[in-house]
Amino acid sequence: MKYLVIKCGGSAFQELSESFYKTIVSIQKNGQWVPVIVHGGGPMISNLLDKLQIETHFHQGLRVTTEEVLDVVEMVLSGSVNKQIVRQLVSAGGQAVGMSGIDGGLLEAIPNDPDHTLGFVGKIVHVETELIEHQAKLGYIPVISPLAMDYKGQRYNINGDTAAAAVAQALKGYLCIASDISGIQVTANGTSSVLREATSAQIEQLIIDGVITGGMIPKVKSAIDGLHNGVKEAVILNGLEPDQLTAYVAGKTVGTKITLNEEVSHA
């Protein structure tokens, strides 16, 4: 089975159309791909934190997470966004099951940084792939919220892009980051365009030059890390245009394909 791990970005989530979910259901029913969704929810988390008057800030595109912030993150991701996506997939004619990374030890994590600059932000060290494979064999589309737990039971907030790359890596699958933009955009002679392919070396330079900033940094870094560790291919595309996802699984060029300084097979 070819696993297609689709990261639904929080910034795009509220604007995703019914056709996006129908496309995912269609991909699954076609039988050539097994879709797995990993989602974010940053804007919704920020909105609730504002309402609760809980201060939050970011460091290199990642949310600094205290225990108080973590409660809100879990509430939004596992309690709200995850179930909304499941409902959308069911409405689109599919079957889906929502899972937190905490459930069944699905995602095991350790602190992202030893000095805890980011608080309870983690990096994934193990993915219990049997849970995903089992649900997929039963005909369900797994929908995963990016929370994780260590062996002591401590919760961790995981960046959605990082989680998606780790899941794709564990499944030896393909990584598709569905955002609200059509890939990495560069400007030349006053004209903006999408890079159709970007190598890891090019991406490093674009970060240094300030072209790739904010939330795009964990996207590209997660993709590169995944490619180094078994992800077959990584692409950033526009989830607000469902035909891009359809075109991608058909082998067409869409969005920005990320490579390790060499061509990656789509076989």
Residue pairs with C-beta under 8 A, 6 or more apart in sequence:
1 34
1 136
2 32
2 33
2 34
2 173
2 174
3 33
3 34
3 35
3 36
3 136
3 168
3 171
3 172
3 173
3 174
4 27
4 33
4 34
4 35
4 36
4 173
4 174
4 176
4 249
5 36
5 37
5 38
5 164
5 165
5 167
5 168
5 171
5 173
5 174
5 175
5 176
6 24
6 35
6 36
6 37
6 38
6 164
6 176
6 178
6 245
7 37
7 38
7 39
7 40
7 160
7 161
7 163
7 164
7 175
7 176
7 177
7 178
8 16
8 37
8 38
8 39
8 40
8 85
8 160
8 178
8 239
9 39
9 40
9 160
9 161
9 177
9 178
9 179
9 180
9 239
10 39
10 40
10 41
10 42
10 43
10 44
10 45
10 81
10 160
11 40
11 42
11 43
11 179
11 180
11 215
12 178
12 179
12 180
12 239
12 240
13 39
13 40
13 41
13 43
13 44
13 81
13 85
14 43
14 44
15 180
15 240
16 88
16 239
16 240
17 240
17 242
18 88
18 91
18 92
19 242
20 178
20 239
20 240
20 242
20 245
21 85
21 88
21 89
21 91
21 92
21 94
22 92
22 93
22 242
23 242
23 245
23 246
24 35
24 37
24 89
24 92
24 94
24 141
24 245
25 89
25 92
25 93
25 94
25 141
26 246
27 33
27 35
27 245
27 246
27 249
28 34
28 35
28 94
28 141
29 94
32 249
33 249
34 136
34 173
35 141
36 132
36 136
36 141
36 142
36 144
36 167
36 171
36 173
37 85
37 96
37 141
37 142
37 143
37 144
38 144
38 146
38 160
38 163
38 164
38 167
39 77
39 81
39 82
39 85
39 143
39 144
39 145
39 146
39 160
40 77
40 81
40 146
40 159
40 160
40 161
41 73
41 76
41 77
41 80
41 81
41 145
41 160
42 63
42 160
42 215
44 76
44 80
44 81
45 63
45 72
45 73
45 76
45 77
46 56
48 72
48 75
48 76
49 55
49 56
49 69
49 72
52 72
54 68
54 69
54 72
56 63
56 64
56 69
57 63
57 64
58 64
59 117
59 118
60 217
60 218
61 159
61 214
61 215
61 216
61 217
61 218
62 112
62 118
62 121
62 159
62 218
63 69
63 73
63 118
63 121
63 157
64 117
64 118
64 119
64 121
65 73
65 118
65 119
65 120
65 121
65 156
65 157
66 119
66 120
67 120
69 119
69 157
70 119
70 120
70 155
70 157
73 147
73 157
74 100
74 147
74 155
77 100
77 145
77 146
77 147
78 98
78 100
78 102
78 145
78 147
81 145
82 98
82 99
82 100
82 143
82 144
82 145
83 98
85 96
85 98
85 143
86 96
86 97
86 98
86 143
89 95
89 96
89 141
89 143
90 96
94 141
95 139
95 140
95 141
96 140
96 141
96 142
96 143
97 135
97 140
97 141
97 142
97 143
98 143
98 144
98 145
99 106
99 131
99 135
99 142
99 143
99 144
99 145
100 106
100 144
100 145
100 147
101 107
101 109
101 124
101 144
101 145
101 146
101 147
101 148
101 149
101 158
101 163
102 147
102 148
102 149
102 155
103 131
104 128
104 131
105 126
105 128
105 149
106 127
106 128
106 131
106 132
106 144
106 148
107 124
107 126
107 127
107 128
107 144
107 146
107 147
107 148
107 149
107 158
107 163
107 166
107 167
108 124
108 125
108 126
108 127
108 128
108 148
108 149
108 150
108 151
109 122
109 123
109 124
109 125
109 148
109 149
109 150
109 156
109 158
110 122
110 123
110 125
110 150
111 120
111 121
111 122
111 123
111 156
112 118
112 121
112 122
112 123
112 156
113 121
120 154
120 155
120 156
120 157
121 156
121 157
121 158
121 159
122 148
122 150
122 156
122 157
122 158
123 158
123 162
124 148
124 158
124 162
124 163
124 166
126 170
127 166
127 167
127 169
127 170
127 171
129 170
129 171
131 142
132 142
132 144
132 167
132 171
133 171
135 142
136 142
144 163
144 167
146 157
146 158
146 159
146 160
146 162
146 163
146 164
147 155
147 156
147 157
147 158
148 155
148 156
148 158
148 163
149 155
149 156
150 156
159 218
159 222
161 177
161 218
161 219
161 222
161 223
162 218
162 222
164 175
164 177
164 222
165 175
165 222
165 223
165 225
165 226
165 231
165 234
166 226
167 173
168 174
168 175
168 226
168 231
168 234
169 225
169 226
169 229
169 230
169 231
170 230
172 230
172 231
172 232
173 231
173 232
174 231
174 232
174 233
174 234
174 235
175 223
175 226
175 231
175 233
175 234
175 235
176 234
176 235
176 237
176 245
176 248
177 219
177 222
177 223
177 234
177 235
177 236
177 237
178 237
178 238
178 239
178 245
179 219
179 236
179 237
179 238
179 239
180 238
180 239
180 240
181 236
181 238
182 194
182 237
182 238
182 241
182 244
182 254
182 255
182 256
183 194
183 195
183 196
183 235
183 236
183 237
183 238
183 255
183 256
184 194
184 195
184 198
184 203
184 206
184 211
184 212
184 216
184 220
184 236
184 256
185 192
185 193
185 194
185 195
186 192
186 193
186 194
186 195
186 206
186 211
187 193
194 255
194 256
195 202
195 256
196 253
196 256
196 257
197 256
197 257
197 258
197 259
198 206
198 220
198 256
198 257
198 258
198 259
199 258
199 259
199 260
199 261
199 262
200 224
200 227
200 258
200 259
200 260
200 261
201 261
203 212
203 220
203 224
203 258
206 212
207 213
207 217
207 220
212 220
219 236
220 236
220 258
223 231
223 234
223 236
223 258
224 234
224 258
224 260
226 234
227 233
227 234
227 258
227 259
227 260
227 264
228 260
232 264
232 265
233 257
233 264
233 265
233 266
234 257
234 258
235 248
235 254
235 255
235 256
235 257
235 258
236 255
236 256
236 258
237 244
237 245
237 248
237 254
237 255
237 256
238 244
238 255
239 245
244 254
244 255
247 254
248 254
248 255
251 266
257 264
